[in-house]
Amino acid sequence: MRISELSARSGVSVPTLKYYLREGLLPPGRATGARSAEYGDDHLERVRLVRALVESGGLSIAGVRKVVAALDSPPPTRHELMGVAQYALARERNPAADPGWRKVAGALLDDLGWQVSEESPYRADLAAALEAAVAAGLEGGGRHLAAYAKAMHRVAQIDVRNLPPESPEAALRTVVLGNVLLDPVLAALRRLAQEDVSSRRG
Amino acid sequence: MRISELSARSGVSVPTLKYYLREGLLPPGRATGARSAEYGDDHLERVRLVRALVESGGLSIAGVRKVVAALDSPPPTRHELMGVAQYALARERNPAADPGWRKVAGALLDDLGWQVSEESPYRADLAAALEAAVAAGLEGGGRHLAAYAKAMHRVAQIDVRNLPPESPEAALRTVVLGNVLLDPVLAALRRLAQEDVSSRRG
């Protein structure tokens, strides 16, 4: 397809596509003339991924380049490739989470037997979120932390099962969109379910 | 206790306590002199609730007054009282959610057999969140929506079980803090669990 069709099918404007090409986020098409090139479905998949990373994931171009580089020289396992995108989405706001709360978070993961790298940015996210909850005066949450974790493990099982097997691009795009856009869906479902649970208790 | 001790124990400054008194959010203490009054543990509980509604819940004074009014003339069931706080926390950003997506959300709740009032603001939240996810290109989420809902129902069971039985003030405070402050905890747990699930698949 021509670049105009690539634009129409991906919803990304031609000038933005040319920007992606210049930045190396999108590989060049097959030259069909001095000023024209032909693009394939793999380009379309790549554009959709880049768009999701930029628009939904809020990544910088440097952040997108990191994910794209991992696609072009993939790590040994699909698990590691998905991890590149998942870690890139972390908001890097909790680099210096309180060491005490990091220990609490780490102990929880150990107790649960979860396999999570020490490098995961979400360890610090969990530590910071727990600290904020307790600082605001929430009691009892800690008592039930393992139960909450097990419920969220079921959510994660659906997330991972949900990844399309076809192409790594499509799977990475689902990692991005699923993490960014399903949190509000889950939050609404949680509150609707609270009403159901509560109504049955009276 | 004197107002200074109420301040020390609640973490709310004396001028702010006086403001709560003037606004009727906190009932007056027992007068012990022309310019002094004595406060009890019920005042402390009330202050903690008001603080949670204002600081964590982000409610306006009018919003707080609504919750406090429900406490002072409670509805017939505890379920309805908790609902007053839960609905007050809704951000009212989706009053006009797309009717098509509202139908999708409603059909899901019907299929699940959940008892949720037509008045719940979280119906519109769910509709808007689903619409945004699909607009951004997330596929497959819909297929698994019922599975996600069931996992979040388990979360809600922990939420409701977690409500302290002692006083309605303490229970309402937990509704507020639990809804506002546990979402980030759940989001971090979800991502940590994704890594665990994914690592076992390779």
Interface residues (C-beta under 8 A of the other chain):
Chain A: R48 R51 A52 E55 S56 T77 R78 H79 M82 G83 Q86 A90 L109 W114 Q115 V116 S117 S120 Y122 R123 D125 L126 A128 A129 L130 A132 A133 A136 G137 L138 E139 G140 G141 R143 H144 L145 A147 Y148 A149 K150 A151 M152 H153 R154 V155 A156 Q157 I158 D159 V160 R161 N162 P164 R173 T174 L177 G178 N179 L181 L182 D183 P184 V185 L186 A187 A188 L189 R190 R191 L192 A193 Q194 E195 D196 V197 S198 S199 R200 R201 G202
Chain B: R48 R51 A52 E55 S56 T77 R78 H79 M82 G83 Q86 A90 L109 L112 W114 Q115 V116 S117 S120 Y122 R123 D125 L126 A128 A129 L130 A132 A133 A136 G137 L138 E139 G140 G141 R143 H144 L145 A147 Y148 A149 K150 A151 M152 H153 R154 V155 A156 Q157 I158 D159 V160 R161 N162 P164 R173 T174 L177 G178 N179 L181 L182 D183 P184 V185 L186 A187 A188 L189 R190 R191 L192 A193 Q194 E195 D196 V197 S198 S199 R200 R201 G202
